[in-house]
Amino acid sequence: MLSRVTHILPLTYIRREKVLPVNGRVIVRAGQKVLATDVIADTKLYPEHLMLDISRGLGLPAEKADKLITRRAGDLVEAGDVIAGPVGGLFPRTVHAPKAGKVVAVGDGQVLLELEGTPFELRAGLPGVVSELIADRGAVIETYGALIQGVWGNTRFESGVLTVTAQALNQELTPDRLDMTMRGAIVLGGWCCKAEVFQSAAEILVRGLILSSITPDLIPIANQMTFPVLVLEGFGKLPMDEMTFRLLSSNEKRDVCLNATPWDRFHGIRPEVIIPLPAMSDMPPARESDIFAPGQTVRITQAPYQTKTATITAILPGLTNFSSGLRFPAALLHFESGEQVSLPLNNLEIIE
């Protein structure tokens, strides 16, 4: 059975394709070294459209107004430029462009004007080397480092020094654990169920929060934060798995890149933490999926063992009967404590 792979890797080759949402201008070159915060491409988003009623503005029927329109589709105009007219008389009438933009369509006594959109800058998101350019859209960036993938993010990105507040896997992050020494830091906490945590984090100007889990009522608040919020395990009061906790804690005070992008299963994009580290250039890339097999490390995704990690000792033949009365493909798992259990493969994800 094929399973998704969640990466919790102390060192791996990382290749990321960074692209604009629409066509724009790429401002880096192949082979260039970039920092996580460097702008690699830019464009303008969400242009507004404005319909100008030329016929009404000139006080003429549509067919006569059309003859006085001085602009054509595709023309660029600045604010105040004449669009149509003038019409003679004691007080000549003209129609001017209210804002800068581009003429999209002309006819029936009207002009459709596309106004300039909001500037958008695409940042690298990780320090590395530009290995490939994507015409008009962006670039491919390669680097080496630790990689930890999560399950939810609030769409923000930031980089900074990692500060660890969680001292145990099942520790709650409360407002009193945040202080001014964390200003400008990426903060690793446990699970969170208090809105005051986000208020305190915003007040002390942290650069990001990495949490094991949050309660569902905090999702709208997390989405409003100007800094990235990344959830590692899921929603509720879930502890952090031991592998993730050990890896992040051992890299405290290192620079990290926190990309809280939403999980896009179709394109294989996940929220993630990248910790840049030196490595050999021939290291293979991490896999995105694999087939369950003995010896693999897996994380359990359902209660009562949710977030715990274990090792597959055997893939059980056929279908296994469970107490629910249902039958599933299953594996025999071994925990570090020595406990062994059989669980459905659907409740497991491979950790690599």
C-alpha positions in Angstrom: 0.0 0.0 0.0 1.4 3.4 -1.0 1.6 6.0 1.8 2.4 9.7 1.9 5.8 10.5 3.5 6.1 13.2 6.2 9.7 14.5 6.3 11.4 14.9 9.6 15.0 14.8 8.4 18.1 16.1 10.2 19.9 16.7 6.8 18.6 16.3 3.2 18.8 17.9 -0.2 15.9 20.4 -0.7 14.6 21.6 -4.1 11.8 24.1 -4.2 10.0 25.6 -7.1 9.0 29.2 -6.3 6.5 30.8 -8.7 4.4 33.9 -9.0 0.6 33.4 -9.0 0.4 35.3 -12.4 3.1 36.2 -15.0 5.5 38.8 -13.9 9.2 39.7 -14.0 12.0 37.3 -12.8 14.9 39.3 -11.3 17.4 36.6 -10.5 19.8 34.6 -12.7 20.7 30.9 -12.8 23.6 30.1 -10.5 22.9 33.1 -8.2 23.0 32.6 -4.4 20.0 33.9 -2.6 18.9 34.5 1.0 15.5 33.4 2.2 14.2 37.0 2.2 15.6 37.9 -1.2 13.0 38.9 -3.8 13.4 36.6 -6.9 10.4 37.9 -9.0 7.6 40.5 -8.9 4.3 41.3 -10.5 1.0 43.1 -9.8 -2.0 41.4 -8.5 -5.8 41.9 -8.5 -6.1 44.8 -11.0 -9.3 46.8 -10.6 -11.6 47.5 -13.6 -13.4 50.8 -14.1 -16.2 51.4 -16.7 -16.1 55.0 -18.0 -19.5 56.2 -19.4 -18.2 58.4 -22.2 -21.6 59.0 -23.7 -22.9 60.5 -20.5 -19.7 62.4 -19.8 -19.8 64.1 -23.2 -23.6 64.4 -23.3 -23.8 62.7 -26.6 -25.4 59.5 -28.0 -23.2 56.4 -28.0 -22.5 56.4 -31.7 -21.3 60.0 -31.6 -19.3 59.6 -28.4 -17.4 56.6 -30.0 -16.0 59.0 -32.6 -14.6 61.3 -30.0 -12.8 58.5 -28.0 -9.0 59.1 -28.5 -7.8 55.9 -26.9 -7.8 52.3 -28.2 -7.7 48.9 -26.5 -4.2 48.2 -25.2 -3.3 51.9 -24.7 -1.6 52.9 -21.4 -2.9 56.0 -19.8 -1.8 58.1 -16.8 -4.2 59.8 -14.3 -5.6 62.9 -16.0 -5.0 61.8 -19.6 -7.8 62.7 -22.0 -9.9 59.7 -22.9 -12.5 61.3 -25.1 -13.4 64.8 -26.4 -13.5 67.7 -26.4 -17.0 68.6 -27.3 -17.3 72.3 -28.4 -19.4 74.9 -26.7 -19.1 77.6 -24.1 -17.8 75.0 -21.7 -16.1 72.2 -23.7 -16.5 68.7 -22.3 -13.7 66.1 -22.0 -13.4 62.8 -20.2 -10.2 62.1 -18.3 -8.7 58.9 -16.9 -9.3 59.0 -13.1 -6.3 56.8 -12.4 -3.4 55.2 -14.3 -4.1 52.0 -16.2 -4.7 50.3 -19.5 -7.6 50.5 -21.9 -9.1 47.1 -22.2 -12.2 47.7 -24.4 -13.9 50.5 -26.3 -17.4 50.7 -27.7 -21.0 51.6 -27.2 -20.1 54.9 -25.7 -18.0 53.3 -23.0 -14.4 52.6 -22.2 -13.2 49.8 -19.9 -10.1 50.7 -18.0 -7.9 48.2 -16.1 -6.2 50.0 -13.2 -2.8 49.1 -11.9 -2.8 46.2 -9.5 -1.2 45.7 -6.1 2.5 45.1 -6.2 3.5 41.6 -5.2 7.1 40.4 -4.5 8.0 36.7 -4.5 10.7 35.9 -2.0 13.1 32.9 -2.2 11.7 31.3 1.0 15.0 29.5 1.7 18.7 30.3 1.3 20.3 28.5 -1.6 21.3 28.6 -5.2 19.0 29.3 -8.2 19.3 26.2 -10.3 16.7 26.9 -12.9 14.6 29.9 -14.1 10.9 29.6 -14.9 10.1 32.2 -17.6 7.9 35.0 -16.4 7.0 33.1 -13.2 9.9 32.4 -10.9 12.8 30.0 -10.2 13.9 26.7 -8.7 16.1 27.0 -5.6 18.3 24.2 -4.2 19.8 23.9 -0.7 20.7 21.4 2.0 19.4 21.3 5.6 17.0 19.9 8.1 13.4 19.6 6.9 10.3 19.3 9.2 6.9 19.2 7.6 3.6 20.2 9.3 -0.1 19.9 8.5 -1.4 23.5 8.6 -0.2 27.0 8.0 -1.6 30.6 7.9 0.0 31.4 4.5 2.8 33.6 5.9 6.6 33.3 5.6 9.4 34.5 7.7 13.0 33.6 8.8 14.7 34.1 12.1 16.6 32.5 15.0 14.8 29.5 16.6 13.9 29.8 20.3 12.4 26.8 22.1 9.9 27.3 24.9 8.5 23.7 25.0 10.4 21.6 27.5 8.3 18.5 27.1 6.2 16.8 24.3 2.9 17.5 25.9 3.5 21.0 27.2 0.9 23.8 26.6 2.1 27.1 25.3 0.6 29.8 27.6 1.1 33.6 27.4 3.4 33.6 30.4 6.0 31.6 28.5 6.5 34.4 26.0 8.7 37.3 26.9 10.6 40.2 25.3 13.8 38.0 24.9 11.9 36.3 22.1 11.4 39.5 20.0 12.4 38.8 16.4 12.6 35.0 17.0 10.8 31.9 15.6 9.3 30.4 18.7 8.7 26.6 19.1 5.9 25.9 21.5 3.7 23.0 22.4 -0.1 22.8 21.9 -2.2 26.0 22.3 -5.8 26.6 23.3 -5.7 30.3 24.4 -6.2 33.3 22.1 -4.0 35.3 24.5 -1.0 33.5 23.2 -1.3 35.1 19.8 -1.9 38.5 21.3 1.2 38.2 23.4 3.3 37.0 20.4 2.1 39.9 18.3 2.9 42.4 21.1 6.5 41.2 21.6 6.9 41.0 17.8 7.9 37.4 17.3 8.7 36.4 13.7 6.7 33.2 13.8 5.2 30.4 15.9 5.7 26.6 15.5 3.1 24.7 17.5 2.4 21.0 17.9 -1.4 21.7 17.7 -4.1 24.3 18.2 -7.7 24.0 19.1 -10.1 24.6 16.1 -11.5 27.8 17.6 -8.1 29.5 17.2 -7.9 29.0 13.4 -9.5 32.3 12.5 -7.2 34.1 15.0 -4.1 32.4 13.6 -5.1 33.4 10.1 -5.3 37.1 11.2 -1.7 37.1 12.5 0.9 39.0 10.4 3.6 36.4 11.3 3.6 32.8 10.2 1.9 30.1 12.4 2.7 26.5 11.6 0.9 23.5 13.1 2.9 20.3 13.2 0.5 17.6 14.3 -3.2 18.7 13.9 -6.1 20.3 15.8 -6.9 19.8 19.4 -4.5 19.3 22.3 -2.0 17.0 20.6 1.6 16.6 21.8 4.6 16.9 19.5 6.0 13.7 18.3 9.4 12.8 19.8 11.4 12.9 16.5 10.3 16.4 15.7 10.8 17.7 19.2 14.3 16.3 19.4 15.3 17.6 16.0 14.0 21.2 16.5 15.2 21.4 20.1 18.7 20.4 19.0 18.8 23.2 16.5 17.9 26.0 18.9 19.6 29.3 18.2 20.1 28.4 14.5 18.5 30.4 11.7 15.4 28.7 10.4 13.0 29.4 7.5 9.3 29.1 8.5 7.0 28.6 5.5 3.4 28.4 6.7 1.9 27.7 3.3 -1.4 25.7 3.3 -1.2 22.0 2.6 -1.8 21.4 -1.1 -2.1 17.7 -1.6 -2.6 18.0 -5.4 0.7 19.8 -5.9 2.6 18.2 -3.0 3.1 21.5 -1.1 3.2 21.4 2.7 3.9 23.9 5.5 7.5 23.3 6.5 10.5 24.4 8.6 13.8 24.4 6.9 17.1 24.8 8.8 19.9 25.5 6.4 23.0 23.3 7.0 26.2 22.4 5.1 26.1 19.0 3.3 27.6 16.9 0.5 26.4 17.9 -3.0 25.5 14.4 -4.0 22.8 13.8 -1.4 19.6 12.4 -3.0 16.3 14.3 -2.6 13.7 13.3 -0.1 10.9 11.1 -1.4 7.2 12.2 -1.4 5.6 8.8 -1.2 6.6 5.2 -0.5 5.3 1.7 0.1 4.9 0.4 3.6 7.7 -2.1 4.5 9.2 -3.6 7.7 11.9 -1.4 9.3 10.2 1.9 8.4 9.5 4.6 11.0 5.8 5.6 11.0 3.7 8.1 12.9 0.2 7.2 14.0 -2.5 9.7 12.8 -5.5 8.4 14.9 -6.3 8.0 18.5 -5.4 6.4 20.9 -1.8 6.5 19.6 -2.1 9.7 17.7 1.3 11.6 17.1 3.3 8.7 18.5 6.1 7.1 16.3 6.9 3.5 16.0 8.7 1.0 13.8 7.0 -1.5 11.4 8.1 -5.0 12.3 5.8 -6.7 9.9 3.1 -6.1 7.3 0.3 -8.4 8.2 -1.1 -10.7 5.4 -4.6 -10.1 4.0 -7.0 -8.1 6.1 -6.9 -7.9 9.9 -10.0 -7.9 12.1 -10.3 -5.0 14.6 -12.5 -4.4 17.7 -14.7 -2.1 15.6 -15.8 -5.1 13.6 -14.1 -3.7 10.5 -11.2 -5.4 8.5 -8.2 -3.4 7.1 -4.7 -4.0 5.7 -2.5 -3.6 8.8 1.0 -3.6 10.2 2.6 -4.8 13.4 4.3 -1.9 15.2 6.9 -1.7 17.9 7.2 1.3 20.2 10.4 2.4 22.0 8.6 1.4 25.3 8.5 -2.2 24.0 4.8 -2.2 23.4 3.6 -3.9 20.2 0.3 -3.3 18.5 -1.4 -3.9 15.2 -2.9 -0.9 13.5 -4.5 -0.2 10.1 -2.2 1.1 7.4 -4.7 3.9 6.8 -3.8 5.3 10.2 -0.1 5.5 9.5 2.2 7.9 7.7 5.8 7.1 6.9 8.4 9.3 8.6 11.7 9.9 6.8 
